[in-house]
Amino acid sequence: MKIFKSSFPVLALLAAWSAEAADMTAPASRPVATMEHAERRVHGGEHAQRPAAREWTSYPLLMRAMTKGAEQRGAPVLMTTKNIQPDKYAAHPPSGDAPRELELTLGGAKLEPLPEVGNYYWVTAREEQGDRITVASTTHYFSNPGPAPTKMLLMQKHELELIPQPLPREHGRYRENEDWKFLLRYNGQPLPSHAVKLETQNGSKNSFSSDAEGIVTVRFPADSKPAAPKKEGGGGHDHGPRSVPFVLQTEYEVNGKQYITAFNSTYSADAYAGRSLAWGTGFTLFGMLLASPLLRRKQDIRKAKAGVPDKAQAANTNTAKGE
Amino acid sequence: MLKKLFPTLSRFRFTVQLIMLFVTVYGGNVVGHYAAEKITGSLPALSCAYDKQNGGYCVLIPLQHQMHHRIGEALVKGQQVFNTVVLPLVITLASFFVFFVFLNKAFCGWICPMGTVQELAYKFGRLINRPLHRFEANNVGRVRPVKWLMLLVLVLGLPLMAGMGVAPDQVGDPYCQVCPSRIATTLLTADTEQIAMRTANPINFTLAAIGNTMFGFVLLAAFAARQPFCRICPMLSLNALFQKLSPMKLVKVQHDKCDKCGICTIACPMDIHEIWHNHGSKAFHEDCTMCGRCAEYCPDDDVIQIKYFGVPLFKSSREYFKARLKLESPEGMPKNKVIWLKTEGAKNG
């Protein structure tokens, strides 16, 4: 374990070098320790990442590394961290089976999907320094048939945990102005009336408190900035405005030990960003207007034209009777 | 007991439709939140994934995604053909077919939430005494090819072209963008996001304008026409591709009285004249939604039957026909409002 830990700075340097090679637009002088990633949602919890300009949080982060071929569906991904020096990385499959320790490579910890295991993987990086235990967590989505992640989320993975209840499903995501619930627990038991802090790459900072059942309801702030126009073609996927990283973090001290846990993912613009309810209602009404002549009876039309009342209301259809 | 609860096939079907409307629109609250917990990811009915509470996903979603992301992209890259192209497509179509083989096109007539919404609108139209517009034998053929165009262009063609990079990315899921079920089912969950139009770029705006206009048109037209959207629905054509492979079949035998009758066509919500004029496999038309109304309103014993592996599940009978007429006319007018439409046979004779 110590060999792993002592070799980490070297691996991190090599990872940073490979990331630089993959992205020539990144500033050459960007320090390894402050390398950040803006993330664009691809599907579920799957993210592609880009270098960003400045550090936005001091909380532990666990992210996908920028590597060549990272966009390929179902391909293994490399995970890297920030603000934490992990002893080990682990991935919990959605089936709820035992976690796998991730192999460390030059670019980061290698996360590979297992066939028929499912879409969502819960990935953690854990650091133990004396009485201080820090865990960074995130999810990664592989397009991979298999069981739902309910069991994976419910099983205890570390002492102090922030568990999404539920995760955004396929075609869903965390979004501005939406409330999402997270379960805060210690040793598998809900932790009531405890503060949880939220920080976003757009600069928002909020604090929330867990209720009696340990549930923290997080409202994602409306702090998005205008997105750069997307390039046309190439078979990508347009999911609207760029997703923004966020991190939820909390601390708990018990028996002289300090536990820190964080969950990071991304959220995107408000559900109605880039949409217009007025236009939508207008075109719907336009469609109704087009259909409205169908609702008029022929005798009603004749009556309107003649300007006389028609007493033949007993007829029920436009077409002739013919039994 | 069952006969008291469901005196007619239509009553039984309507009950199933209401249950399935709940399952397809709100069922996620029962079966589970995640995709893996849904009834299926390839349901042969318009159960919309944009509805956050639904109980199953429409097969048209994975089909568009696979055309866009797998086949189109792989054709360009020319690699990993089997694992990334053939296998996912086969899995989608196989899971679709596993469901389809049990009910055939009854997914349209019994399960589809959009079909149920249109039927409810039509029933309401009868209550408020709106007219009935229908297609005759000489003009129904004009609308029938549209469903194939919808399947080929919107579900398969444009997503494939977007995946290959020769069409804009915004047309990666064009059918979903115009599907009225997306708007109808999300509105049923009090979610107005989908009726709000995308305005970010002209392509999204145009597709959304078409979708919203069509939704408004279909919703109101259904008061005075039966199943207006079903006639052009790509799910109808996709299901038609497989209808001969299912053991569930609509069967009609030749009968001397058929030429002078034609009530089956009057009863048919899809205006299928072939059920009147043809028999054998030709009577089971590609537009059939297996609602069973033709069998209910056939006045002769055993002429029209719904069979499963050759075993009749329902068959026409004179006694049932008489009882059925006391409740509702073939064109769907409730009791005490029975006015029959003029049939071609009646016109000629």
Interface residues (C-beta under 8 A of the other chain):
Chain A: R73 G74 P94 G118 N119 Y120 P145 G146 P147 A148 P149 T150 P166 L167 R169 E170 H171 G172 K230 E232 G233 G234 G235 G236 H237 D238 G240 A271 Y272 G274 R275 S276 L277 W279 G280 T281 F283 T284 L285 F286 G287 M288 L289 L290 A291 S292 L294 L295 R296 R297 K298 A315 N316 T317 N318 T319 A320 K321 G322 E323
Chain B: G32 H33 Y34 A35 A36 E37 A49 Y50 K52 H68 H69 R70 G72 E73 V76 T84 I91 G125 N129 R130 P131 L132 H133 R134 A162 G163 M164 G165 V166 P168 D169 Q170 G172 I183 T192 E193 I195 A196 M197 R198 T199 A200 F205 A208 A209 N212 T213 M214 F215 G216 F217 V218 L219 L220 A221 F223 A224 A225 E331 M333 K337 I339 W340 L341 K342 T343 A346 K347
